[in-house]
Amino acid sequence: ANTVSVSSPASTGSNVGTYSLTPAGAVFTSGSANNYAITYADGALAVTPRPLTLTPDTQDRVYGDANPVTGTFAIGGLGLVNGDTLNPSLALSSPATATSHVGAYALNGGGAAFTSGSSGNYAITYAPGVLNVTPASLVYTADPATRIYGDANPALSGTVTGFRNGDTLESATSGSLFFTTNAGVASNVGAYSVEGGGLTAGDYTFVQAPGNATALSITARPPGGF
């Protein structure tokens, strides 16, 4: 192959476009350069957009909440050069809605904005990230109950709260609701926990209300009460 040295006014900081490419310095490996009238004609150097891939960082939100609308992102492709910088957040969208069930959904980015440099110098591709819809909390709240020392426990009851999206106990849970206590007939006077249980729900987790820890009061047996 015939080779010559070339030069161009383009530099690593030149924008996308076409620049002259000037040859020079042809070298003969046989024969003599004096036998030729050499003319150098400029060629062309095309500076093409630099591939840049932006992927939203994984986000979590609770079932029933709104989707996040902005978020940070990871930079892939060939990356940024020449000190170019981007605003650190993207606009986000997702096919998930507030009523979407617990699971993983696509998280799509867009609207990247350069804080220095030019978007014209980059071929930006947005790769989908992940939006995790996590369970909301349902709260078992025990009704306060009282009994006398030595008696059997009363029937225990309570409620479940925290439903979203029009869900109800019947539509969103399976199983049978119950409330139990760790107190027995021989338990001493004092406060005892009453905890709810018996339910499962795909879009929810269950927690005990703080007051459940002392919902059952065992009182002293009055004189002559045996």
Secondary structure as UniProt FT lines:
FT   STRAND          5..7
FT   TURN            12..13
FT   STRAND          17..24
FT   HELIX           33..35
FT   STRAND          43..47
FT   STRAND          50..56
FT   STRAND          59..62
FT   TURN            63..64
FT   STRAND          70..71
FT   STRAND          73..77
FT   TURN            82..83
FT   STRAND          85..86
FT   STRAND          90..93
FT   TURN            98..99
FT   STRAND          103..110
FT   STRAND          114..116
FT   HELIX           119..121
FT   STRAND          122..126
FT   STRAND          129..134
FT   STRAND          136..142
FT   STRAND          145..148
FT   TURN            149..150
FT   STRAND          158..161
FT   TURN            165..166
FT   HELIX           169..172
FT   STRAND          174..181
FT   TURN            185..186
FT   STRAND          190..192
FT   STRAND          194..200
FT   TURN            202..203
FT   STRAND          204..208
FT   HELIX           210..214
FT   STRAND          216..219
FT   TURN            223..224
//
